[in-house]
Amino acid sequence: MTGTEPALRIDTTRPHPARVYDWYLGGKDNYPVDEALGRQIMAIDTGAPRAARSNRRFMQRATRHLAGSAGIRQFLDIGTGIPTEPNLHQIAQSFAPDARVVYVDNDPIVLAHAEALLRGTPEGVTEYVQADAREPGAILEQAARVLDFDRPIALSLIALLHFVADTDGTYELVDTLVDALAPGSCLVLSCMTADFEPENVREGIERYAAGGVTLVARTHDEVGRFFTGLEVLEPGIVSVKDWRPDLALDESPLGDGPVSLYGAVGVKS
Ligand SMILES: C[S@@+](CC[C@H](N)C(=O)[O-])C[C@H]1O[C@@H](n2cnc3c(N)ncnc32)[C@H](O)[C@@H]1O
C-alpha cells in the first residue's frame, strides 16, 4: 500500500461519501452520521439504495466487458469505495488471473479496509494507493510502479466525479489521466445527473451540502465532455441501469424507476 500522505483519522462527526454509499448497499462500515444522511436522502427518494446497487452492477458489467471481450489486463480504479464483493479485481481476475489492478481512494476508511482489496490471484497484482483524484499526477506516478502505461489500461472513475466540483478541475483531471493512457485503453465512468428526476436530485444535493459533502449533477452533454476524443461504446451514455444488461452477473430484480446516474465506456484510439 502506498499513499501521498499518512493515514488520516476517520472523522465520524460528518458524513463521508464512501460510508453513505456503504450504508445504501447494506454494508456495516458506516457510522450514525452516514446513516442519518442516507435516511434523509431516502425521505426524498426511496430509490437511493436501488441507485447505489444499480451503479455497483454497472461496475461489474463494465469490468466483465473490459476483462472479457475487450481483453484488458490492467485496471486503474479511482474512487474505489469500501470493499463490496464482488470487487473489481475479483471480476477482472476471474477472466484474467494475471490482471493487475491499482485501487485509489482518498477516504481513510477505504484505506482501513484495503486489505480486502489486496487479496487477489497469485498470478495477478492488486495494489492500493491512498490519494486524491484532484492530484492526478501523483496517482499516475504511483500507479506506474504497478501498471505499464505503454499498454492498454482500463481507467475507472465510477460514481466519483460527482464528488468533484468543476472548480476543482474535474475535466482537467480526467484529461490528464486519459492523456497518460496508451491506445486501446478505456475510460469507464458513472456520474450523477438531474436529467431524470430534477427536483429529487436538487434536494439531495442540498442535503449533502448541509452535511459538508460536495455533490454535482451533470447533464448528458456535460458527461459527454469527459469522453472527448474517445469512441463511446454502445449503448452510449445512458442510465447505468440500461448499460449492457446482457452482461449481468447478478440477475436479482432491483425494481422499476429512474436511476439518476449516467454511465458509459469510451475507448482511446
Ligand atoms: C459512491 S463511492 C463509489 C465506489 C465505487 N467506485 C463504486 O462505484 O461502487 C465514491 C468513492 O469516491 C471516493 N472519492 C470521493 N472524492 C474523492 C477524491 N477527491 N479522490 C479520491 N477518491 C474520492 C469516496 O471516498 C468513495 O469511496
The ligand as a Tripos MOL2 file, in Angstrom:
@<TRIPOS>MOLECULE
LIG
   27    29     1     0     0
SMALL
NO_CHARGES

@<TRIPOS>ATOM
      1 C1        -20.0030    6.3840   -4.1790 C.3       1 LIG1
      2 S1        -18.4130    5.7290   -3.8740 S.3       1 LIG1
      3 C2        -18.1680    4.7520   -5.3310 C.3       1 LIG1
      4 C3        -17.4010    3.4650   -5.0890 C.3       1 LIG1
      5 C4        -17.1840    2.5990   -6.3260 C.3       1 LIG1
      6 N1        -16.4010    3.3120   -7.3360 N.3       1 LIG1
      7 C5        -18.4790    2.1520   -6.9240 C.2       1 LIG1
      8 O1        -18.9480    2.8210   -7.8560 O.co2     1 LIG1
      9 O2        -19.0710    1.1720   -6.4670 O.co2     1 LIG1
     10 C6        -17.3580    7.1380   -4.2230 C.3       1 LIG1
     11 C7        -15.9420    6.9640   -3.7750 C.3       1 LIG1
     12 O3        -15.1670    8.0600   -4.2780 O.3       1 LIG1
     13 C8        -14.2590    8.4420   -3.2550 C.3       1 LIG1
     14 N2        -13.8560    9.8330   -3.5150 N.ar      1 LIG1
     15 C9        -14.6120   10.9500   -3.4360 C.ar      1 LIG1
     16 N3        -13.8740   12.0340   -3.7310 N.ar      1 LIG1
     17 C10       -12.6180   11.5840   -3.9850 C.ar      1 LIG1
     18 C11       -11.3980   12.2260   -4.3460 C.ar      1 LIG1
     19 N4        -11.3250   13.5510   -4.4950 N.pl3     1 LIG1
     20 N5        -10.3050   11.4520   -4.5210 N.ar      1 LIG1
     21 C12       -10.3630   10.1140   -4.3640 C.ar      1 LIG1
     22 N6        -11.4930    9.4490   -4.0310 N.ar      1 LIG1
     23 C13       -12.6000   10.1820   -3.8340 C.ar      1 LIG1
     24 C14       -15.0260    8.2770   -1.9770 C.3       1 LIG1
     25 O4        -14.1730    8.1850   -0.8570 O.3       1 LIG1
     26 C15       -15.7860    6.9890   -2.2610 C.3       1 LIG1
     27 O5        -15.0620    5.8650   -1.8430 O.3       1 LIG1
@<TRIPOS>BOND
     1     1     2 1
     2     2     3 1
     3     2    10 1
     4     3     4 1
     5     4     5 1
     6     5     6 1
     7     5     7 1
     8     7     8 2
     9     7     9 1
    10    10    11 1
    11    11    12 1
    12    11    26 1
    13    12    13 1
    14    13    14 1
    15    13    24 1
    16    14    15 ar
    17    14    23 ar
    18    15    16 ar
    19    16    17 ar
    20    17    18 ar
    21    17    23 ar
    22    18    19 1
    23    18    20 ar
    24    20    21 ar
    25    21    22 ar
    26    22    23 ar
    27    24    25 1
    28    24    26 1
    29    26    27 1
@<TRIPOS>SUBSTRUCTURE
     1 LIG1         1 GROUP 0 **** ****
